[in-house]
Amino acid sequence: MNLSDFGKRFSRPSGILQLMEDLGEALAGNGDVLMLGGGNPAHIPEVQLFFQDRLQRIVEHPAEFAHIIGDYDPPRGEKQFLAALADLFNREYGWDIGPGNISLTSGSQAGFFLLFNMFAGEFGGAPRKKILLPMTPEYIGYADIGLVDDMFVAQRPSIETFADRTFKYHVDFDSVTVDDSIGAICVSRPTNPTGNVLTNDEVAKLHGLAQAAGVPFIVDNAYGKPFPNIIFGDASLPWSEQAILCMSLSKLGLPGARTGIIVAREDITNAIARMNAIFNLAMGSFGPALVLDLVRSGEVLRLAENVIRPYYERKARQAVHWFQQALAGVDYYVHKAEGALFLWLWFPNLPIRSEELYARLKSRGVIVVSGHYFFPGLRDEWTHRHECIRVSYAMPDEIVERGIAIIAEEVRKAING
């Protein structure tokens, strides 16, 4: 098959393809596979019961049902939902935004494809611009999203270790430079893959750098406030003319609805809406219909604060405890569990690469993600990137506990030769 450059670029093997294939095969296939690799949110009974009830009420109202499945929404997204979101942000954070500051996308991944290629790449004969990732590791899905090569530039973090075998990444501001080659700054918070939550001070400094340089400050907030609020400590939400906040309904419990949310100044959201019309015609109606009442009433905040966040915080603490027991005597660290759905394991001086550890675990029916995929834009070779794995703790406890035991066995085998 003779493919164009575009076809070759986006049909080649990638880390995100492997992750999603592993996830799909595990969830649809062999029940013996212990799926600790994907980003699928947990099936939280109270959350699912709400959406089941909402879906039933939609079915019982023929006019609403007919609209949701039979009519196109605007390219920006369903108008009532956008208005409800704007009201929620204004009430919760004291902002002054309207529906025009929001545009939906067909999931966060589609939103980042649009945003990154808006602010980085070719500029009509002028020098190329890049997306600055001020701290790696970063989200696996960014790596292959550009229309041009060499879209990202990334910086190593500083590492703080603690006596309980945990550690934390920090932005190394001495290494962060925002010059004319940078088109935008991007961070995920909480960070996928590590569960790190950038401190409010780190966010303020990065926001200030973006404002001084006149470039967007993109915050991937898929796991953050105000929903699903999978953050286990204090975290403020930045807003300014320079800020672009990217949210999602996926981690609220609706990954199948494929609904991303972009909050930004109006010239940016207008551009997103125009591109939506070209790529998608319209945005899907299903996600907004399921959560409109939640957002309009503010009940989504209660659900996030009282159900979703505590659920994941308990699971995170339990998974860390299991790792501490299973890896006793091994040279390892686990990143402080501050949010998201993942634990990030670091094995200093591991005698095999994380890719090999992934393969060995997969052969035993345990799916994780090799850490080497999470360093887009890092130019220099860093051994650390091959000493880490990402482990999801969102699956049922018995699956997570069994998977952790096998991970520990394989790590010990690798260390002992």
C-alpha positions in Angstrom: 0.0 0.0 0.0 1.4 3.3 -1.1 0.7 5.8 1.7 1.1 9.5 1.9 3.5 11.0 4.4 0.4 11.7 6.6 -0.7 8.0 6.3 2.8 6.7 7.1 3.1 9.0 10.1 -0.2 8.1 11.8 -0.3 4.4 10.9 3.2 3.5 12.2 3.6 1.6 15.6 3.4 3.8 18.6 3.4 3.6 22.4 -0.2 4.7 22.6 -1.3 2.1 20.1 0.3 -0.7 22.1 -1.3 0.6 25.3 -4.8 0.7 23.8 -4.4 -2.6 22.0 -3.3 -4.2 25.3 -6.2 -2.6 27.1 -8.8 -3.6 24.5 -7.6 -7.2 24.2 -7.5 -7.6 28.0 -10.9 -6.2 28.7 -12.6 -8.0 25.8 -10.7 -11.3 25.9 -8.9 -13.6 28.3 -10.3 -13.2 31.9 -6.9 -14.4 33.3 -5.1 -11.3 32.1 -4.3 -8.9 34.9 -4.8 -5.5 33.3 -2.6 -3.0 35.1 -1.5 -1.1 32.1 -4.3 1.0 30.6 -5.9 4.2 31.7 -9.4 2.8 31.9 -11.2 4.3 35.0 -12.6 2.0 37.6 -16.2 0.9 37.4 -17.4 2.7 40.6 -20.9 1.4 41.5 -22.4 4.7 42.7 -21.2 6.5 39.6 -22.4 3.9 37.2 -25.8 3.7 38.9 -26.2 7.5 38.4 -25.5 7.2 34.7 -27.6 4.1 34.4 -30.5 6.0 35.9 -29.9 9.1 33.7 -29.8 6.9 30.6 -33.1 5.3 31.6 -34.8 8.7 32.1 -33.6 9.7 28.6 -35.1 6.6 27.1 -38.4 7.3 28.8 -38.6 10.7 27.2 -39.0 10.2 23.4 -38.3 13.8 22.4 -35.1 14.0 24.3 -34.0 10.5 23.1 -34.8 11.5 19.5 -32.7 14.7 19.8 -29.7 12.9 21.3 -29.5 10.2 18.7 -31.1 11.9 15.7 -29.8 15.5 15.6 -26.4 17.1 15.1 -25.0 19.3 17.9 -23.0 22.4 16.9 -19.3 22.0 16.2 -18.5 23.7 19.5 -20.7 21.3 21.4 -24.2 21.2 23.0 -25.2 24.7 24.0 -26.9 23.9 27.3 -23.9 21.9 28.4 -21.5 24.6 27.5 -23.6 27.2 29.5 -23.8 24.9 32.5 -20.0 24.3 32.5 -19.4 28.1 32.3 -21.7 28.7 35.2 -20.0 25.9 37.2 -16.6 27.4 36.7 -17.7 30.9 37.6 -19.5 29.7 40.8 -16.7 27.5 41.9 -13.6 29.6 41.0 -14.9 33.2 40.7 -14.0 33.3 37.0 -15.9 35.5 34.4 -16.2 33.2 31.4 -19.1 32.3 29.1 -20.0 29.4 26.8 -17.8 31.0 24.2 -14.8 30.2 26.3 -15.5 26.5 26.0 -15.3 24.0 23.1 -15.8 20.3 23.2 -13.7 17.8 21.3 -14.0 14.1 20.5 -12.0 13.1 23.6 -8.9 14.7 25.1 -6.6 13.0 22.6 -8.3 14.7 19.7 -8.1 18.0 21.6 -4.4 17.8 22.1 -3.9 16.9 18.4 -5.6 20.2 17.5 -3.9 22.3 20.2 -0.4 21.1 19.7 -0.5 21.5 15.9 -2.1 24.9 16.3 0.8 26.2 18.4 3.8 24.2 17.2 5.2 23.0 13.9 5.4 25.0 10.6 4.7 28.7 10.5 4.7 29.7 6.9 8.4 29.8 6.3 9.2 31.2 9.8 11.3 29.0 12.2 9.4 26.0 13.5 8.0 26.1 17.0 7.8 23.4 19.7 5.8 22.4 22.7 7.8 22.7 25.9 7.2 19.9 28.4 9.0 21.4 31.5 9.2 18.1 33.3 9.3 14.5 32.1 8.1 11.8 32.3 4.9 13.0 30.6 1.8 11.4 29.0 2.4 8.7 26.4 -0.3 10.0 24.1 1.6 13.2 23.3 4.6 11.6 21.7 3.2 10.8 18.2 0.6 13.5 17.8 2.5 16.0 15.8 2.2 16.7 12.1 6.0 17.3 12.0 8.9 15.5 13.7 10.7 17.0 16.6 7.6 18.7 18.0 8.5 18.6 21.7 11.4 19.7 23.9 11.5 18.4 27.4 13.5 18.8 30.6 14.6 16.3 33.1 13.1 16.8 36.6 15.0 17.0 39.9 14.3 14.0 42.1 13.6 14.0 45.8 13.7 10.6 47.6 12.2 9.7 51.0 12.9 7.1 53.7 9.7 5.1 52.9 11.0 4.2 49.4 8.9 6.9 47.8 10.2 9.8 45.7 8.8 12.9 43.9 9.7 14.7 40.7 10.1 18.5 40.8 10.4 21.0 37.9 14.1 22.0 37.5 13.5 25.6 36.8 17.3 26.2 36.3 16.9 24.1 33.1 13.6 25.5 31.8 14.0 28.0 29.0 11.1 29.7 27.1 12.7 31.3 24.0 11.4 32.1 20.6 11.4 28.4 19.6 8.6 27.6 22.1 5.0 27.8 20.8 3.3 26.7 24.1 4.1 25.1 27.5 2.2 22.0 28.5 1.9 20.0 31.7 -0.4 17.3 32.9 -1.7 17.7 36.5 -2.1 15.2 38.0 0.6 13.8 35.8 0.1 10.7 33.8 2.1 8.4 34.2 3.5 9.3 37.7 0.6 10.5 39.8 2.7 13.6 40.5 0.7 16.8 41.2 2.8 19.9 40.4 2.8 22.2 43.4 0.8 25.4 43.3 4.1 27.3 43.3 5.4 25.3 40.3 2.2 26.0 38.4 2.3 29.7 39.2 6.0 29.9 38.0 5.2 28.1 34.8 2.1 30.2 34.2 4.2 33.3 34.7 6.8 32.1 32.2 4.1 31.5 29.7 2.6 35.0 30.3 6.0 36.6 30.0 6.7 34.8 26.7 3.2 35.4 25.4 2.6 31.7 24.7 -0.3 29.5 25.9 0.0 27.5 29.1 -1.8 24.2 28.5 -2.8 22.2 31.5 -3.9 18.7 30.9 -6.5 18.4 33.6 -8.1 15.1 32.7 -7.8 13.8 36.3 -8.0 17.1 38.1 -10.4 19.7 39.5 -13.3 20.3 39.5 -14.1 16.8 38.2 -13.1 14.0 38.5 -11.0 15.5 41.2 -8.6 12.6 41.5 -6.1 14.8 43.5 -5.2 13.8 47.0 -3.9 17.2 48.2 -4.3 20.9 47.6 -4.2 22.1 44.0 -5.5 25.5 42.6 -6.6 25.8 39.0 -4.9 28.6 36.9 -6.9 30.9 34.7 -5.8 33.8 32.5 -5.8 34.8 28.9 -2.7 32.6 28.5 -4.2 29.5 30.1 -5.8 26.6 28.2 -7.5 24.0 30.5 -8.2 20.6 29.0 -10.7 18.4 30.8 -12.6 15.2 30.0 -15.6 13.1 30.9 -13.5 9.9 30.6 -12.2 9.7 34.2 -15.5 10.8 35.6 -16.6 7.3 34.4 -17.5 7.9 30.7 -14.5 6.9 28.6 -16.9 5.5 25.9 -18.6 8.9 25.5 -15.3 10.4 24.1 -16.0 14.0 25.3 -13.1 16.4 25.8 -13.5 19.9 27.2 -11.2 22.9 26.3 -11.5 26.1 28.3 -9.6 29.0 26.8 -10.0 32.5 25.5 -12.5 32.8 22.7 -10.2 33.1 19.7 -8.7 29.7 20.7 -12.1 28.0 21.3 -13.4 29.5 18.1 -10.5 27.9 16.2 -11.2 24.6 17.8 -14.9 24.7 16.8 -14.0 25.5 13.2 -11.6 22.5 13.1 -14.2 20.3 14.7 -16.5 21.2 11.8 -13.9 20.0 9.3 -12.8 16.9 11.1 -16.0 15.8 12.8 -18.9 17.9 11.5 -20.4 18.0 15.0 -19.6 16.9 18.6 -21.2 13.8 20.1 -24.4 14.4 22.1 -24.2 11.3 24.4 -21.7 12.6 27.0 -23.2 16.0 27.5 -26.7 14.5 27.8 -25.6 12.1 30.5 -23.9 14.8 32.7 -25.9 17.9 32.0 -28.0 17.6 35.1 -24.9 16.8 37.2 -23.1 19.9 36.0 -26.1 22.3 36.1 -27.0 21.3 39.7 -23.3 21.2 40.9 -23.9 17.6 42.0 -20.8 16.7 39.9 -18.7 18.4 42.5 -20.2 16.3 45.3 -19.8 13.1 43.3 -16.2 13.9 42.6 -15.3 15.0 46.1 -17.2 12.5 48.2 -17.2 9.4 45.9 -14.6 9.4 43.2 -11.6 11.0 45.0 -11.9 8.9 48.2 -12.4 5.7 46.1 -9.1 6.2 44.3 -7.2 7.5 47.3 -8.0 4.3 49.2 -6.9 2.2 46.3 -3.7 4.1 45.8 -2.7 3.7 49.5 -3.6 0.0 49.4 -1.5 -0.5 46.2 1.5 1.3 47.7 1.2 -0.9 50.8 1.2 -4.0 48.7 4.3 -2.9 46.7 6.1 -2.1 49.9 5.4 -5.6 51.2 6.2 -7.4 48.0 9.4 -5.5 47.2 10.9 -5.5 50.7 14.7 -5.8 50.3 14.7 -4.7 46.7 16.2 -1.4 45.5 13.1 0.4 44.3 11.1 3.6 44.7 7.5 4.4 44.0 6.5 7.9 43.2 4.3 9.6 45.8 0.7 8.8 45.0 -0.8 12.3 44.7 -3.5 11.7 42.1 -4.6 10.1 38.8 -5.0 6.3 38.5 -1.3 5.1 38.4 1.7 4.2 40.4 5.1 4.9 38.9 7.8 2.3 39.9 11.5 3.1 39.6 14.1 0.3 39.9 17.6 1.9 40.0 20.2 -0.2 38.3 17.7 -2.7 37.0 19.8 -5.2 35.0 17.2 -5.4 32.2 15.4 -2.5 30.5 11.8 -1.7 31.3 10.8 -2.9 27.8 12.1 -6.4 28.7 10.3 -6.3 32.1 7.1 -5.4 30.3 7.5 -8.4 27.9 8.3 -10.8 30.8 5.2 -9.7 32.7 3.0 -9.9 29.6 4.1 -13.5 29.2 2.8 -14.1 32.7 -0.5 -12.4 32.0 0.3 -9.1 33.7 0.0 -6.0 31.6 1.9 -2.8 32.6 3.4 0.0 30.5 7.1 0.3 30.0 8.4 3.6 31.2 10.5 4.5 28.2 7.4 5.6 26.3 6.8 8.6 28.6 9.8 10.8 27.7 8.7 12.7 24.5 11.1 15.5 23.6 13.9 14.4 25.9 17.0 14.7 23.8 19.7 13.2 25.9 20.0 9.5 26.8 18.9 9.0 30.5 19.2 5.5 32.0 16.3 6.4 34.3 13.8 6.2 31.5 14.5 2.5 31.1 14.2 1.8 34.8 10.5 2.7 35.3 7.1 1.1 34.7 3.6 2.5 35.0 1.0 0.4 36.9 -2.7 1.2 37.1 -4.5 0.5 40.4 -8.0 1.1 39.0 -8.9 -2.5 38.5 -10.6 -4.6 41.3 -8.4 -5.1 44.3 -7.9 -8.8 43.8 -6.5 -8.2 40.3 -4.2 -5.4 41.5 -2.9 -7.5 44.4 -2.2 -10.5 42.2 -0.5 -8.4 39.6 1.7 -6.7 42.2 2.9 -10.0 43.5 3.9 -11.2 40.0 5.6 -7.8 39.3 7.7 -8.3 42.4 8.6 -11.9 41.4 9.8 -10.8 38.0 11.8 -7.9 39.3 13.5 -10.2 41.8 14.3 -12.7 39.0 15.8 -10.0 36.9 18.0 -8.7 39.8 19.1 -12.2 40.7 19.9 -13.1 37.1 
